[in-house]
């Protein structure tokens, strides 16, 4: 079996479409399914679910797989992994389940709603780091949400549209019945986690998100990870093809 990043494949996009990895992968999967479906070829184009659980977007394509949560990073955000991270790296004094439920998840979902609104064509504003608006109040993690939005719009010279932006964010409804990880952006998760670790006294300081992601991967139970729906599909699909003697390197 071979794995290729979409950046290594030249996939033109349609006029007016976003020229990003997700769009290119969806385009590639559409072309591949028309050319290869039913010919015994085993392949999978894997994309993040991203905002699909809010927008109710779906693509009926046998070659296209989406993550069970909003992105790959969310497979490493669960009680087991966070517990190991807390006990092994933070001496059991850092990120508690209470902090996750009452602070971290609400902050991340607020940022997710902002990102969702900003993904609409009429906004498309340049991103703004939220780290300067975070603070610890005792053991409580605070995020100055209103100030962040003001700075966000001000950076993009659209402060006069503050009320409109707030109105659109407030209108975004997080559907019930889904895992909270379906509504958290991976980059925001790693950024917030890095900030929390870096601002705990006596802890190692991590320069970038990738180092934090490596920590999470080291704490993961990969047997449990293999039971997630997307991974069971991959294991079943490629395992069957391997057993049937079909070359998976294409």
C-alpha positions as CSV (number, residue, x, y, z in Angstrom):
1,X,0.0,0.0,0.0
2,X,1.3,3.5,-0.9
3,X,0.2,6.8,0.7
4,X,0.4,10.1,-1.2
5,X,-0.3,13.6,0.0
6,X,-2.6,15.6,-2.3
7,X,0.2,18.2,-2.7
8,X,2.1,15.6,-4.7
9,X,-0.8,15.3,-7.3
10,X,-1.6,18.0,-9.8
11,X,-5.4,18.3,-9.6
12,X,-7.0,21.4,-11.3
13,X,-10.0,22.9,-9.6
14,X,-13.1,24.3,-11.3
15,X,-13.5,28.1,-11.7
16,X,-14.9,29.6,-8.5
17,X,-14.0,26.6,-6.3
18,X,-11.7,27.0,-3.3
19,X,-8.2,25.9,-4.3
20,X,-7.4,23.9,-1.2
21,X,-6.4,20.3,-0.4
22,X,-9.9,19.3,0.5
23,X,-11.4,20.6,-2.8
24,X,-8.6,19.0,-4.8
25,X,-9.1,15.6,-3.1
26,X,-12.9,15.7,-3.7
27,X,-12.2,16.6,-7.4
28,X,-9.7,13.7,-7.7
29,X,-12.1,11.2,-6.1
30,X,-14.8,12.2,-8.5
31,X,-12.5,11.7,-11.5
32,X,-11.2,8.4,-10.1
33,X,-14.6,6.9,-9.4
34,X,-15.8,7.6,-13.0
35,X,-12.7,6.0,-14.4
36,X,-12.0,3.1,-12.1
37,X,-15.1,2.1,-10.1
38,X,-15.9,-1.6,-10.7
39,X,-12.4,-2.4,-12.0
40,X,-11.0,-4.0,-8.8
41,X,-8.9,-1.0,-7.9
42,X,-8.4,-0.4,-4.2
43,X,-7.8,3.2,-3.2
44,X,-9.1,5.9,-0.8
45,X,-9.1,9.7,-0.8
46,X,-9.3,10.8,2.8
47,X,-10.6,14.3,3.7
48,X,-11.4,16.0,7.0
49,X,-15.1,16.3,7.7
50,X,-14.4,20.0,8.4
51,X,-17.7,21.8,8.6
52,X,-19.8,19.0,7.1
53,X,-21.7,18.3,10.3
54,X,-23.0,21.9,10.4
55,X,-23.5,22.4,6.6
56,X,-25.0,18.9,6.2
57,X,-22.7,18.4,3.2
58,X,-22.1,14.8,1.9
59,X,-20.5,13.3,-1.1
60,X,-21.6,9.9,-2.4
61,X,-18.3,8.5,-3.7
62,X,-17.0,5.0,-3.0
63,X,-13.4,6.3,-3.2
64,X,-13.9,9.2,-0.8
65,X,-13.6,8.8,3.0
66,X,-14.2,11.5,5.6
67,X,-12.9,11.6,9.1
68,X,-15.4,10.6,11.9
69,X,-14.7,14.0,13.5
70,X,-13.9,17.4,12.1
71,X,-10.3,16.5,11.4
72,X,-7.5,14.0,12.0
73,X,-6.3,15.8,15.2
74,X,-9.6,15.0,16.9
75,X,-8.8,11.3,17.0
76,X,-6.2,12.3,19.6
77,X,-8.6,14.3,21.8
78,X,-10.3,11.8,24.1
79,X,-10.3,11.1,27.9
80,X,-7.7,8.3,27.6
81,X,-5.1,10.3,25.7
82,X,-5.7,13.5,27.7
83,X,-5.5,11.5,30.9
84,X,-2.1,10.1,29.9
85,X,-0.9,13.5,28.8
86,X,-1.9,15.0,32.1
87,X,-0.4,12.2,34.3
88,X,2.8,11.6,32.3
89,X,3.7,15.1,31.2
90,X,2.0,17.4,33.6
91,X,2.3,15.4,36.9
92,X,-1.4,15.1,37.1
93,X,-1.9,18.8,37.9
94,X,-2.6,20.3,34.6
95,X,-5.5,19.5,32.3
96,X,-8.4,18.1,34.2
97,X,-11.6,16.6,32.8
98,X,-13.4,19.6,34.4
99,X,-11.2,22.1,32.6
100,X,-11.8,20.2,29.3
101,X,-15.6,20.2,29.7
102,X,-16.1,23.6,31.1
103,X,-13.4,25.6,29.4
104,X,-11.5,24.0,26.6
105,X,-14.4,22.5,24.6
106,X,-16.6,25.7,24.8
107,X,-13.7,27.9,23.7
108,X,-12.8,25.6,20.8
109,X,-16.4,25.4,19.7
110,X,-16.7,29.2,19.8
111,X,-13.7,29.4,17.5
112,X,-15.1,26.7,15.3
113,X,-18.3,28.8,14.8
114,X,-16.2,31.8,13.9
115,X,-14.2,29.8,11.4
116,X,-17.5,28.4,9.9
117,X,-18.9,31.9,9.3
118,X,-15.6,33.2,8.0
119,X,-15.6,30.3,5.4
120,X,-18.6,32.0,3.7
121,X,-17.6,33.8,0.5
122,X,-18.7,37.2,1.9
123,X,-16.2,37.1,4.7
124,X,-13.0,35.1,3.9
125,X,-11.0,37.2,6.4
126,X,-7.3,36.6,7.3
127,X,-6.9,34.5,10.4
128,X,-6.0,36.0,13.8
129,X,-4.3,34.2,16.6
130,X,-6.4,33.9,19.8
131,X,-3.6,33.2,22.2
132,X,-3.3,36.8,23.5
133,X,-6.9,36.6,24.6
134,X,-6.4,33.6,26.8
135,X,-5.8,33.8,30.6
136,X,-5.8,31.7,33.7
137,X,-8.1,32.8,36.5
138,X,-7.0,30.4,39.2
139,X,-7.6,27.0,37.7
140,X,-10.1,28.4,35.3
141,X,-9.2,29.1,31.7
142,X,-10.7,32.3,30.3
143,X,-11.1,33.5,26.7
144,X,-12.1,37.1,25.9
145,X,-14.4,36.1,23.1
146,X,-15.9,39.6,22.4
147,X,-12.5,41.3,22.3
148,X,-11.2,38.6,20.0
149,X,-13.9,39.2,17.4
150,X,-13.3,43.0,17.6
151,X,-9.6,42.5,16.9
152,X,-10.4,40.0,14.2
153,X,-12.5,42.4,12.3
154,X,-10.2,45.3,13.0
155,X,-7.2,43.4,11.6
156,X,-9.2,42.9,8.4
157,X,-10.5,46.5,8.3
158,X,-14.1,45.4,8.7
159,X,-14.8,46.6,12.2
160,X,-17.9,48.5,11.0
161,X,-19.5,45.1,10.3
162,X,-19.1,43.9,13.9
163,X,-22.9,43.5,14.5
164,X,-23.4,41.6,11.3
165,X,-20.5,39.2,12.1
166,X,-21.9,38.6,15.6
167,X,-25.3,38.0,14.2
168,X,-24.1,35.4,11.7
169,X,-22.0,33.6,14.4
170,X,-25.0,33.5,16.8
171,X,-27.1,32.0,14.1
172,X,-24.8,29.0,13.7
173,X,-26.4,26.1,15.4
174,X,-24.3,23.1,16.7
175,X,-26.5,20.1,15.9
176,X,-27.2,17.8,18.8
177,X,-26.5,14.1,18.9
178,X,-23.0,14.4,17.6
179,X,-19.6,14.0,19.3
180,X,-18.2,17.4,20.4
181,X,-15.1,16.7,18.3
182,X,-17.2,17.1,15.2
183,X,-17.1,20.9,15.9
184,X,-13.5,21.6,16.8
185,X,-10.8,22.8,14.5
186,X,-7.6,20.8,14.8
187,X,-5.2,23.7,14.6
188,X,-7.2,25.6,17.3
189,X,-7.1,22.5,19.5
190,X,-3.3,22.1,19.3
191,X,-2.8,25.9,19.7
192,X,-4.9,26.0,22.8
193,X,-3.4,22.9,24.3
194,X,0.2,24.3,23.7
195,X,-0.8,27.6,25.3
196,X,-2.2,25.8,28.4
197,X,0.9,23.6,28.8
198,X,3.3,26.5,28.2
199,X,1.5,28.7,30.9
200,X,1.7,26.1,33.6
201,X,4.5,26.8,36.0
202,X,7.6,24.6,35.8
203,X,6.6,22.9,32.5
204,X,8.5,22.5,29.3
205,X,7.8,25.2,26.7
206,X,6.7,24.0,23.3
207,X,7.5,26.2,20.4
208,X,5.0,24.9,17.9
209,X,1.9,22.8,17.5
210,X,3.7,19.8,15.9
211,X,5.6,19.1,19.1
212,X,2.3,19.0,21.0
213,X,0.8,16.7,18.4
214,X,3.8,14.3,18.8
215,X,3.1,14.2,22.5
216,X,-0.5,13.3,21.9
217,X,0.5,10.6,19.4
218,X,2.9,9.1,22.0
219,X,-0.1,8.9,24.5
220,X,-2.4,7.2,22.0
221,X,-3.8,3.7,22.2
222,X,-3.6,2.6,18.6
223,X,-5.6,-0.5,19.2
224,X,-8.5,1.7,20.3
225,X,-7.8,4.1,17.4
226,X,-8.2,1.2,14.9
227,X,-11.8,0.7,16.2
228,X,-12.9,4.1,14.9
229,X,-15.2,3.9,12.0
230,X,-13.0,5.4,9.4
231,X,-10.0,3.3,10.3
232,X,-12.1,0.1,10.4
233,X,-13.2,0.9,6.9
234,X,-9.6,1.4,5.7
235,X,-8.4,-1.7,7.5
236,X,-11.2,-3.8,6.0
237,X,-10.8,-2.4,2.5
238,X,-7.1,-2.7,2.1
239,X,-6.9,-5.9,4.1
240,X,-9.4,-7.7,1.8
241,X,-7.6,-6.5,-1.3
242,X,-4.2,-7.6,0.1
243,X,-5.7,-11.0,0.9
244,X,-7.1,-11.2,-2.7
245,X,-3.6,-10.7,-4.1
246,X,-4.4,-7.3,-5.6
247,X,-1.6,-4.8,-5.9
248,X,-2.4,-1.9,-3.6
249,X,0.5,0.4,-4.8
250,X,-1.6,2.2,-7.4
